[in-house]
Amino acid sequence: MRTTSIFILTTLTSIFCIGQHKEPTFTVHPYLQDAGPNEITIMWQTSYGEESVVEYGESQKLGRKQVGKAFDVNFTDSRIHEVKIADLKRFTDYYYRVRTGKLVSDIFQFKTPPFASDHKSFNLLAMSDMQKDHQNPDKFKEIVNEGIIPYLKQQYGNDLPDDLALVMIPGDLVDRGSNYEEWQNDFFGPGKKLFSEVPVYPVLGNHERNSSFYFKYFSLPKNGTPGFAEHWWYKDYGNTRIIGLNSNEGYRDLREQYVWLENLLEETAKNEDIDFVFAQLHHPHKSELWIPGEEASTGKVVKMLENFTTETGKPSLHFFGHTHGYSRGQSKDHKHLWINVATAGGAIDNWGEFEGRDYDEFTVTQDEYGFVMVEVDGNEENPKFTIRRISRGNEDVFRENEQTDEITIYANDHKPEVPVAVSPTGDAIDFEGTMLKAGPFESTFNDAYHAASNWQISTTDDFSKLVLDSWKQSENWYYKEDRQKDDDLTDEPTKRLVPDTTYFWRVRYRDQHLNWSDWSTTQTFKTKN
């Protein structure tokens, strides 16, 4: 009996040991984080195993090795591995693979960023809200593997790291941030071919729920306010400063975040290497498709960016999500863009499904899947960036990487010619209303065309008491129609005016690059008694 017991115990121990020595597997394949001109962080997750090794080099022979750390993610044997590689050459292609025990990955590539002084051009991608829609569960996988990667190959034709520098994600990476499996299955799994060769920089959305998994899976720049590591941060790539912010409840009203942003923008203003500022946060200030999703605190961020741009002359934008559709707008008096980069997987907020509004700021709104490409031109004399919306359509109309919107912004101003205010002038103007008229748009800059007009009428010659302040765009795509169709922007009707009153009026023109002309010569007219 004793011999039998010893035999059984020995057998069970052997089985346990065999199980313990089973080779680890990848639960999250390698992905890139926090790239600098001379460094990069590589992460992955395995079923177990402490060894964290990256082999890398400038050819597929590799030849160099760096050891990192492993840490627990959910109180099991599973480990996230993090390896930081330093002493790299700037703007250089590298090959790498990762190793945990006998588990070895395929060989991937990455490319280090340039210095701003190199004046290199690069591309980045912005998308958001790829959380799983259970009615369309594979949409994010489709967007990555049938949308983004084929688009880059067709458009640029090089290896992935040469065609795309980084990915920005303004929130809602998964449906429930507290659900451990969703990170593996719904985000990293569908995105593995992209994230293995292009660094990804997310910010928190409401669906992340400030989960600890988010902070374990990502190694973002730790240059935010002490005590709020990775809630807000910034990263420089060439001539562009990228800023990540947290617009979630509990953080969006924190004084610390706004003080940090104010100080950062002050430093950026003095930094001659930075031409552009791209911020990202999850919640919109205004939303044409979904008014209930608007967040007033984002308006404070927008105002700070607008003031920064006007004071420094450095163009800026903010990427956002939350509303599941695409919108592109611009500030009236500032060279600042508003861009909703959703949706990359979450169910579309269709026209008419929720309360919406036609805002003056927005030129284009589309209830479609897709992503946004940004081409940054590092030209030393006149840097610029171009935004392109690449659509994957919706449930009614499928689009195969169709470009549906585009805008180019230059670092330098190229003002249109001052428009000529034509009429009305003089006395005896009908107080029931009249038509303001101005001359044609003119500009000496390249392909500039008439993209907006701003008309003002005042009872004072300093325009301190406005009775009309009309801002019209050359297009206004709202609810699937262009509400500005056939408007050439050279005239504008007034509303009913006060009889026997002298009025002052003026107009200015804007080109498609957000450059305003100076105001026209002020004209006067008097209404009939």
For each residue, the residues with C-beta under 8 A, 3 or more apart:
1: 4 5
2: 5 6
3: 6 7
4: 1 7 8
5: 1 2 8 9
6: 2 3 9 10
7: 3 4 10 11
8: 4 5 11 12
9: 5 6 12 13
10: 6 7 13 14
11: 7 8 14 15
12: 8 9 15 16
13: 9 10 16 17
14: 10 11 17 18
15: 11 12 18 19
16: 12 13 19 20
17: 13 14 20 21
18: 14 15 21 22
19: 15 16 22
20: 16 17
21: 17 18
22: 18 19
23: 101 102 103
24: 46 47 48 49 100 101 103
25: 46 47 103
26: 29 44 45 46 103 105
27: 45 46 47 78 184
28: 31 43 44 45 80 183 184 188 189 192 217
29: 26 44 105 188 192 196
30: 42 43 44 96 97 98 105 108 196
31: 28 42 43 44 188 191 192 195 196 200
32: 35 40 41 42 43 110 195 196 197 198 199 200
33: 40 41 42 43 199 200 218 219 220
34: 39 40 41 199 219 220 221 235
35: 32 39 40 41 110 112 113 166 199
36: 39 40 112 113
37: 88 90 91 112 113 114 115
38: 86 87 88 89 90 112
39: 34 35 36 84 85 86 87 88 112
40: 32 33 34 35 36 84 85 88 110 112 199
41: 32 33 34 35 82 83 84 85 219
42: 30 31 32 33 54 68 82 83 85 96 98
43: 28 30 31 32 33 80 81 82 83 217 219
44: 26 28 29 30 31 80 81 98 100 105
45: 26 27 28 73 78 79 80 81 184 188 217
46: 24 25 26 27 49 78 79 81 100 103
47: 24 25 27 77 78
48: 24 77 78 79
49: 24 46 70 79 100 101 103
50: 70 79 100
51: 70 99 100 101
52: 67 68 69 70 81 82 83 98 100
53: 65 66 67 68 83 98 99 100
54: 42 65 66 68 83 85 96 97 98 99
55: 62 63 64 65 96 97 98 99
56: 62 64 65 66 85 94 95 96 97
57: 60 61 62 63 64 94 95 96
58: 92 93 94 95
59: 62 63 95
60: 57 95 107
61: 57
62: 55 56 57 59 95 96 97 107
63: 55 57 59
64: 55 56 57
65: 53 54 55 56
66: 53 54 56 83 84 85
67: 52 53 83
68: 42 52 53 54 81 82 83 84
69: 52 81 82 83
70: 49 50 51 52 79 80 81 82 100
71: 79 80 82 216
72: 75 76 78 79 80
73: 45 76 78 79 80 180 213 216 217
74: 78 180 213
75: 72
76: 72 73
77: 47 48
78: 27 45 46 47 48 72 73 74
79: 45 46 48 49 50 70 71 72 73 100
80: 28 43 44 45 70 71 72 73 216 217
81: 43 44 45 46 52 68 69 70 98 100
82: 41 42 43 52 68 69 70 71 219
83: 41 42 43 52 53 54 66 67 68 69 98
84: 39 40 41 66 68
85: 39 40 41 42 54 56 66 88
86: 38 39
87: 38 39
88: 37 38 39 40 85 92 94 112
89: 38 92 112
90: 37 38 112 113 114 115 118
91: 37 111 112 113 114 115 118 120
92: 58 88 89 111 112
93: 58 109 110 111 159 161 162
94: 56 57 58 88 109 110 111 112
95: 56 57 58 59 60 62 107 108 109
96: 30 42 54 55 56 57 62 107 108 109 110
97: 30 54 55 56 62 104 105 106 107 108
98: 30 42 44 52 53 54 55 81 83 104 105
99: 51 53 54 55 103 104 105
100: 24 44 46 49 50 51 52 53 70 79 81 103
101: 23 24 49 51
102: 23
103: 23 24 25 26 46 49 99 100
104: 97 98 99
105: 26 29 30 44 97 98 99 108
106: 97
107: 60 62 95 96 97
108: 30 95 96 97 105 196 197
109: 93 94 95 96 159 160 161 197
110: 32 35 40 93 94 96 161 197 198 199
111: 91 92 93 94 161 162 165
112: 35 36 37 38 39 40 88 89 90 91 92 94
113: 35 36 37 90 91 122 165 236 237 238
114: 37 90 91 118 120 122 238 378
115: 37 90 91 118 238 273
116: 119 236 238 239 273 274
117: 273
118: 90 91 114 115 238 378
119: 116 238 239 378 379 380
120: 91 114 238 378
121: 238 375 376 377 378 379
122: 113 114 165 237 238 376 378
123: 152 156 163 164 165 373 374 375 376
124: 164 165 166 167 168 237 278 373 374 376
125: 148 164 166 167 168 198 371 372 373 374
126: 167 168 169 170 280 319 339 341 371 372 374
127: 130 143 148 167 168 169 341 342 344 370 371 372
128: 169 170 171 172 205 282 319 320 321 322 341 342 343 344
129: 171 172 205 321 322 324 342 343 344 345 346
130: 127 139 140 143 169 172 173 186 187 190 343 344 345 346
131: 172 173 174 175 186 207 345 346
132: 137 140 174 175 182 186 345 346
133: 136 137 139 345 346 347
134: 137
135: 347
136: 133 139 345 347
137: 132 133 134
138: 141 142 190
139: 130 133 136 142 143 344 345 369
140: 130 132 143 144 186 187 190 191 344 345
141: 138 144 145 189 190
142: 138 139 145 146 147 392
143: 127 130 139 140 146 147 148 344 345 369 370 371 392
144: 140 141 147 148 149 190 191 193 194
145: 141 142 148 149 150 190 193
146: 142 143 149 150
147: 142 143 144 150 151 370 371 390 392 401
148: 125 127 143 144 145 151 152 194 371
149: 144 145 146 152 153 160 193 194
150: 145 146 147 153 154 401
151: 147 148 154 155 373 390 401
152: 123 148 149 155 156 160 163 164
153: 149 150 156 157 163
154: 150 151 157 401
155: 151 152 163 373
156: 123 152 153 162 163
157: 153 154 163
158: 162 163
159: 93 109 162 163 197
160: 109 149 152 163 164 194 197 198
161: 93 109 110 111 164 197 198
162: 93 111 156 158 159
163: 123 152 153 155 156 157 158 159 160
164: 123 124 125 152 160 161 167 198
165: 111 113 122 123 124 198 199 237
166: 35 124 125 198 199 200 201 237 242
167: 124 125 126 127 164 194 195 198 199 200 201
168: 124 125 126 127 201 202 242 278 280 319 341
169: 126 127 128 130 173 200 201 202 203 280
170: 126 128 202 203 205 280 281 282 319 320 321 341
171: 128 129 202 203 204 205 206 207 208 247 281 282 321 322
172: 128 129 130 131 205 206 207 208 282 321 322 346
173: 130 131 169 177 183 187 202 205 207 208 214
174: 131 132 177 179 182 183 186 187 207 208
175: 131 132 179 182 186 207
176: 179 182 207 209
177: 173 174 182 207 208 209 210 211 213 214
178: 209 211 213
179: 174 175 176 182 183
180: 73 74 183 184 213
181: 184 185
182: 132 174 175 176 177 179 185 186 187
183: 28 173 174 179 180 186 187 188 213 217
184: 27 28 45 180 181 187 188 189
185: 181 182 189
186: 130 131 132 140 174 175 182 183 189 190
187: 130 140 173 174 182 183 184 190 191
188: 28 29 31 45 183 184 191 192 195 217
189: 28 141 184 185 186 192
190: 130 138 140 141 144 145 186 187
191: 31 140 144 187 188 194 195 200
192: 28 29 31 188 189 195 196
193: 144 145 149 196 197
194: 144 148 149 160 167 191 197 198 200
195: 31 32 167 188 191 192 198 200
196: 29 30 31 32 108 192 193
197: 32 108 109 110 159 160 161 193 194
198: 32 110 125 160 161 164 165 166 167 194 195
199: 32 33 34 35 40 110 165 166 167
200: 31 32 33 166 167 169 191 194 195
201: 166 167 168 169 220 235 242 244
202: 168 169 170 171 173 214 218 220 244
203: 169 170 171 232 244 245 246 247 280 281 282
204: 171 208 210 214 231 246 248 251 282
205: 128 129 170 171 172 173 208 248 282 321 322
206: 171 172 209 248 249 282 283 322
207: 131 171 172 173 174 175 176 177
208: 171 172 173 174 177 204 205 211 214 248
209: 176 177 178 206
210: 177 204 214 248 250 251
211: 177 178 208 214 215
212: 215 216
213: 73 74 177 178 180 183 216 217
214: 173 177 202 204 208 210 211 217 218
215: 211 212 218 229 230
216: 71 73 80 212 213
217: 28 43 45 73 80 183 188 213 214
218: 33 202 214 215 230
219: 33 34 41 43 82
220: 33 34 201 202 230 233 244
221: 34 224 230 233 234 235
222: 229 230 233
223: 233 234
224: 221 228 229 230 231 232 233 260
225: 228 231 232 256 257 259 260
226: 229
227: 256
228: 224 225 231 232 246 251 254 256 257
229: 215 222 224 226
230: 215 218 220 221 222 224 233
231: 204 224 225 228 246 251 257
232: 203 224 225 228 243 244 245 246 257 260 261
233: 220 221 222 223 224 230 243 244
234: 221 223 241 242 243 244 264
235: 34 201 221 241 242 244
236: 113 116 240 241 242 273 274
237: 113 122 124 165 166 240 242
238: 113 114 115 116 118 119 120 121 122 376 378
239: 116 119 273 274 275 276 376 378 383
240: 236 237 274 275 276 277 278 376 385
241: 234 235 236 268 271 274 276 277 278
242: 166 168 201 234 235 236 237 278 279 280
243: 232 233 234 261 264 277 278 279 280
244: 201 202 203 220 232 233 234 235 279 280 281
245: 203 232 257 261 279 280 281 301
246: 203 204 228 231 232 251 252 257 281
247: 171 203 251 252 281 282 283 295 297 298 301
248: 204 205 206 208 210 251 252 282 283
249: 206 252
250: 210 254
251: 204 210 228 231 246 247 248 254 257
252: 246 247 248 249 257 283 295 297 298
253: 297
254: 228 250 251 257 258
255: 258 259
256: 225 227 228 259 260
257: 225 228 231 232 245 246 251 252 254 260 261
258: 254 255 261 262 300 304
259: 225 255 256 262 263
260: 224 225 232 256 257 263 264
261: 232 243 245 257 258 264 265 301 304
262: 258 259 265 266 304
263: 259 260 266 267
264: 234 243 260 261 267 268
265: 261 262 268 269 277 304 305 308
266: 262 263 269 270
267: 263 264 270 271
268: 241 264 265 271 274 277 308 312 314
269: 265 266 308 311 312 314
270: 266 267
271: 241 267 268 274
272:
273: 115 116 117 236 239
274: 116 236 239 240 241 268 271 277 314
275: 239 240 314 315 383 411
276: 239 240 241 314 315 316 317 376 383 385 409 411
277: 240 241 243 265 268 274 305 308 309 314 315 316 317
278: 124 168 240 241 242 243 316 317 318 319 374
279: 242 243 244 245 301 305 316 317 318 319
280: 126 168 169 170 203 242 243 244 245 318 319 320
281: 170 171 203 244 245 246 247 298 301 318 319 320
282: 128 170 171 172 203 204 205 206 247 248 320 321 322
283: 206 247 248 252 293 294 295 297 298 320 322
284: 287 293 294 295 298 320 321 322 323 327 338 340
285: 294 295 296 298 299 301 302 320 338
286: 294 329 338 357 359 361 362
287: 284 290 291 293 294 322 323 327 340 356
288: 327 356 357 358 359 362 365 478
289: 323 324 325 327 349 350 351 353 354 356 365 367
290: 287 293 294 322 323 324 349 354 355 356
291: 287 294 354 355 356 357
292: 354 355
293: 283 284 287 290 322 323
294: 283 284 285 286 287 290 291 298
295: 247 252 283 284 285 298 299 322
296: 285 299 300
297: 247 252 253 283 300 301
298: 247 252 281 283 284 285 294 295 301 302 318 320
299: 285 295 296 302 303
300: 258 296 297 303 304
301: 245 247 261 279 281 285 297 298 304 305 318
302: 285 298 299 305 306 318 331 336 338
303: 299 300 306 307
304: 258 261 262 265 300 301 307 308
305: 265 277 279 301 302 308 309 316 317 318 336
306: 302 303 309 310 316 331 333 334 336
307: 303 304 310 311 334
308: 265 268 269 277 304 305 311 312 314 316
309: 277 305 306 312 313 314 315 316 334 335 336
310: 306 307 313 333 334 335
311: 269 307 308
312: 268 269 308 309
313: 309 310 411 413
314: 268 269 274 275 276 277 308 309 411
315: 275 276 277 309 335 336 337 385 409 410 411 514
316: 276 277 278 279 305 306 308 309 335 336 337
317: 276 277 278 279 305 336 337 338 339 387 409
318: 278 279 280 281 298 301 302 305 336 337 338 339
319: 126 128 168 170 278 279 280 281 339 340 341 372
320: 128 170 280 281 282 283 284 285 298 338 339 340 341
321: 128 129 170 171 172 205 282 284 324 340 341 342 343
322: 128 129 171 172 205 206 282 283 284 287 290 293 295 342
323: 284 287 289 290 293 327 340 342 349
324: 129 289 290 321 342 343 346 347 348 349
325: 289 340 342 343 348 349 365 366 367 368
326: 340 341 342 364 365 366 368 370 372 389 391 404 405
327: 284 287 288 289 323 338 339 340 362 364 365 366
328: 337 338 339 340 362 363 364 387 389 405 407
329: 286 337 338 339 359 361 362 363
330: 336 337 338 361 363 514
331: 302 306 334 335 336 337 338 361
332: 360 361 454 471
333: 306 310 516
334: 306 307 309 310 331
335: 309 310 315 316 331 409 514 515
336: 302 305 306 309 315 316 317 318 330 331
337: 315 316 317 318 328 329 330 331 387 407 409 514
338: 284 285 286 302 317 318 320 327 328 329 330 331 361 362
339: 126 317 318 319 320 327 328 329 372 387
340: 284 287 319 320 321 323 325 326 327 328 365
341: 126 127 128 168 170 319 320 321 326 371 372
342: 127 128 129 321 322 323 324 325 326 346
343: 128 129 130 321 324 325 346 347 348 349 369 370
344: 127 128 129 130 139 140 143 369 370 371
345: 129 130 131 132 133 136 139 140 143 369
346: 129 130 131 132 133 172 324 342 343
347: 133 135 136 324 343
348: 324 325 343 367 368 369 394 395
349: 289 290 323 324 325 343 353 354 367
350: 289 353 367 394
351: 289 356 367 479 480
352: 356 479
353: 289 349 350
354: 289 290 291 292 349
355: 290 291 292
356: 287 288 289 290 291 351 352 479
357: 286 288 291
358: 288 362 476 478 479 483
359: 286 288 329 362
360: 332 471
361: 286 329 330 331 332 338
362: 286 288 327 328 329 338 358 359 365 476 478
363: 328 329 330 473 475 476 477
364: 326 327 328 389 404 405 475 477
365: 288 289 325 326 327 340 362 477 478
366: 325 326 327 370 389 391 404 405 477
367: 289 325 348 349 350 351 394
368: 325 326 348 391 392 393 394 399 404
369: 139 143 343 344 345 348 391 392 393 394
370: 127 143 147 326 343 344 366 389 390 391 392 399 404
371: 125 126 127 143 147 148 341 344 390
372: 125 126 127 319 326 339 341 387 388 389 390
373: 123 124 125 151 155 387 388 390
374: 123 124 125 126 278 385 386 387 388
375: 121 123 385 386 388
376: 121 122 123 124 238 239 240 276 383 384 385
377: 121 383 384 385 386
378: 114 118 119 120 121 122 238 239 383
379: 119 121 382 383 384
380: 119 383
381:
382: 379 410 411 412
383: 239 275 276 376 377 378 379 380 410 411
384: 376 377 379 408 409 410 411
385: 240 276 315 374 375 376 377 408 409
386: 374 375 377 406 407 408 409
387: 317 328 337 339 372 373 374 405 406 407 408 409
388: 372 373 374 375 403 405 406
389: 326 328 364 366 370 372 403 404 405 406
390: 147 151 370 371 372 373 401 402 403 404
391: 326 366 368 369 370 399 401 402 403 404
392: 142 143 147 368 369 370 398 399 400 401
393: 368 369 396 397 398 399 402
394: 348 350 367 368 369 397 398
395: 348
396: 393
397: 393 394
398: 392 393 394
399: 368 370 391 392 393 402 404
400: 392
401: 147 150 151 154 390 391 392
402: 390 391 393 399
403: 388 389 390 391 406
404: 326 364 366 368 370 389 390 391 399
405: 326 328 364 366 387 388 389
406: 386 387 388 389 403
407: 328 337 386 387 512 513
408: 384 385 386 387 512 513
409: 276 315 317 335 337 384 385 386 387 513 514
410: 315 382 383 384 413 414 513 515
411: 275 276 313 314 315 382 383 384
412: 382
413: 313 410 515
414: 410 443 444 445 446 448 511 513 515
415: 443 515 516 517 518
416: 419 441 442 443 445 448 450 509 510 511 515 516 517
417: 441 442 443 444 517
418: 508 517 518 519 520 521
419: 416 438 439 441 507 508 509 517 520
420: 438 439 520 521
421: 436 438 505 506 507 520 521 522 523
422: 437 438 439
423: 435 436 437 523
424: 429 434 435 436 437 523 525
425: 523 524 525
426: 429 525 526
427: 525 526
428: 526 528
429: 424 426 434 497 525 526 527 528
430: 433 434 527 528
431: 496 497 498 499 500 501 527 528
432: 496 497
433: 430 493 494 495 496 497
434: 424 429 430 493 494 497 525
435: 423 424 491 492 493 494
436: 421 423 424 455 457 491 492 493 494 505 507
437: 422 423 424 490 491
438: 419 420 421 422 453 490 491 507 509 520
439: 419 420 422 490
440: 450 490
441: 416 417 419 449 450 489 490 509 511
442: 416 417
443: 414 415 416 417 448 449 511
444: 414 417
445: 414 416 448 511 513 515
446: 414
447:
448: 414 416 443 445 511 512 513 515
449: 441 443 474 511 512
450: 416 440 441 453 474 488 489 490 509 510 511
451: 473 474 510 511 512
452: 471 472 473 474 489 509 510
453: 438 450 470 471 472 489 490 492 507 508 509 510
454: 332 469 470 471 507 508 510 516
455: 436 468 469 470 492 505 506 507
456: 463 466 468 469 470 505 506 507
457: 436 466 467 468 494 503 504 505
458: 461 462 463 464 465 466 467 503 504 505
459: 465 467 501 502 503 504
460: 463 464 465 504
461: 458 504 522 524
462: 458
463: 456 458 460 466 504 506
464: 458 460
465: 458 459 460
466: 456 457 458 463 469
467: 457 458 459 495 497 503
468: 455 456 457 494 495 505
469: 454 455 456 466
470: 453 454 455 456 492
471: 332 360 452 453 454
472: 452 453 484 487 489 492
473: 363 451 452 476 484
474: 449 450 451 452 484 487 489 512
475: 363 364 482 484 485
476: 358 362 363 473 482 483 484
477: 363 364 365 366 480 481 482 483
478: 288 358 362 365 481 483
479: 351 352 356 358
480: 351 477
481: 477 478 485
482: 475 476 477 485
483: 358 476 477 478
484: 472 473 474 475 476 487
485: 475 481 482
486:
487: 472 474 484
488: 450 491
489: 441 450 452 453 472 474 509
490: 437 438 439 440 441 450 453
491: 435 436 437 438 488
492: 435 436 453 455 470 472 507
493: 433 434 435 436
494: 433 434 435 436 457 468 497
495: 433 467 468
496: 431 432 433
497: 429 431 432 433 434 467 494 501 503 527
498: 431 501 527
499: 431 527 528 529
500: 431 526 527 528 529
501: 431 459 497 498 526 527
502: 459 524 525 526
503: 457 458 459 467 497 524 525 526 527
504: 457 458 459 460 461 463 522 523 524
505: 421 436 455 456 457 458 468 522 523 524 525
506: 421 455 456 463 519 520 521 522 523
507: 419 421 436 438 453 454 455 456 492 519 520
508: 418 419 453 454 516 517 518 519 520
509: 416 419 438 441 450 452 453 489 516 517
510: 416 450 451 452 453 454 514 515 516 517
511: 414 416 441 443 445 448 449 450 451 514 515
512: 407 408 448 449 451 474
513: 407 408 409 410 414 445 448
514: 315 330 335 337 409 510 511
515: 335 410 413 414 415 416 445 448 510 511
516: 333 415 416 454 508 509 510
517: 415 416 417 418 419 508 509 510
518: 415 418 508
519: 418 506 507 508 522
520: 418 419 420 421 438 506 507 508 523
521: 418 420 421 506
522: 421 461 504 505 506 519
523: 421 423 424 425 504 505 506 520
524: 425 461 502 503 504 505
525: 424 425 426 427 429 434 502 503 505
526: 426 427 428 429 500 501 502 503
527: 429 430 431 497 498 499 500 501 503
528: 428 429 430 431 499 500
529: 499 500
